[in-house]
């Protein structure tokens, strides 16, 4: 993705840090949209839900809130299971990617040295 500055380099100026955060946020929003789109398509196709119900179900599963509608067919249950597994990993990944520049900046400002660790 984007290359972060090395610990021996100076801390990124605030305006460039904000631009970095915007880039990371845009990346997350694109990946989130794709993930929700996959869920909407699957619940619409396999679960035979309306567009709104499919969107609602995909968002609830993706954020870890849980299913809203019980799946009736075997295909819908399989899709729902695999989408839930995907969603758990995706949501944690999105969160980690979003906080990466913030944590990096904090550690950079504090001059965290990994050689000091036991």
C-alpha positions in Angstrom: 0.0 0.0 0.0 1.7 3.2 1.1 5.2 3.3 2.4 5.6 4.7 5.9 8.6 6.8 7.0 11.5 5.0 8.6 12.2 5.6 12.3 15.3 7.7 11.5 13.3 10.0 9.3 11.4 13.0 10.6 7.8 12.8 11.6 5.4 13.5 8.7 4.0 17.0 8.7 0.3 17.2 9.8 -1.0 18.1 6.4 0.7 15.1 4.8 -0.5 12.9 7.6 -4.1 14.0 7.0 -3.6 13.2 3.3 -2.3 9.8 4.3 -5.4 9.2 6.6 -7.7 10.2 3.7 -5.9 7.7 1.4 -6.2 4.9 4.0 -9.8 5.8 4.7 -10.7 5.8 0.9 -9.0 2.4 0.6 -11.1 1.0 3.5 -14.3 2.5 2.1 -13.7 0.9 -1.3 -12.9 -2.5 0.4 -16.0 -2.1 2.6 -18.2 -1.3 -0.4 -16.9 -4.4 -2.2 -17.5 -6.6 0.9 -21.1 -5.3 1.4 -21.7 -5.7 -2.4 -20.7 -9.4 -2.2 -23.0 -9.8 0.8 -26.0 -8.1 -0.9 -25.5 -10.1 -4.1 -25.3 -13.4 -2.1 -28.3 -12.8 0.1 -30.3 -11.6 -2.9 -29.3 -14.6 -5.0 -29.2 -17.4 -2.5 -31.5 -16.1 0.3 -34.1 -14.6 -2.0 -34.2 -11.4 0.1 -35.3 -8.0 -1.1 -32.5 -5.5 -1.9 -33.0 -3.6 1.3 -33.1 -6.8 3.4 -30.0 -8.1 1.6 -28.2 -4.9 2.4 -29.3 -4.9 6.0 -28.3 -8.6 6.4 -24.9 -8.0 4.8 -24.1 -5.0 7.0 -25.2 -6.8 10.2 -23.0 -9.8 9.4 -20.0 -7.7 8.3 -20.0 -5.7 11.5 -20.4 -8.8 13.6 -23.9 -8.0 14.9 -25.3 -11.3 13.7 -28.0 -12.5 11.2 -31.3 -10.8 11.0 -33.2 -13.2 8.7 -33.0 -17.0 9.0 -31.8 -18.7 5.8 -34.1 -21.3 4.4 -32.2 -23.2 1.7 -29.0 -25.1 2.0 -27.3 -22.8 -0.6 -28.3 -19.7 1.5 -27.0 -21.3 4.7 -23.7 -22.1 3.0 -23.3 -18.6 1.6 -24.3 -17.1 4.9 -21.7 -19.3 6.7 -18.8 -18.5 4.4 -19.8 -14.8 4.3 -19.7 -14.7 8.1 -16.2 -16.2 8.1 -15.1 -13.8 5.5 -16.7 -10.9 7.3 -14.9 -11.6 10.6 -11.5 -11.5 9.0 -12.4 -8.5 6.8 -13.7 -6.4 9.6 -10.6 -6.9 11.7 -8.4 -6.2 8.7 -10.2 -3.0 7.9 -9.8 -1.9 11.5 -6.1 -2.7 11.5 -5.5 -0.9 8.2 -7.4 2.2 9.3 -5.4 2.4 12.6 -2.0 1.6 11.0 -1.0 5.2 10.2 -2.2 6.5 13.6 -0.3 3.9 15.6 2.8 4.4 13.4 2.7 8.1 13.9 2.3 7.7 17.7 5.2 5.2 17.9 7.3 7.4 15.6 6.7 10.5 17.8 7.5 8.5 20.9 10.6 7.2 19.2 9.7 3.6 20.0 12.7 1.4 19.6 12.1 -2.2 18.9 15.6 -3.1 20.0 14.7 -2.1 23.5 12.2 -4.9 23.8 13.3 -8.1 25.7 
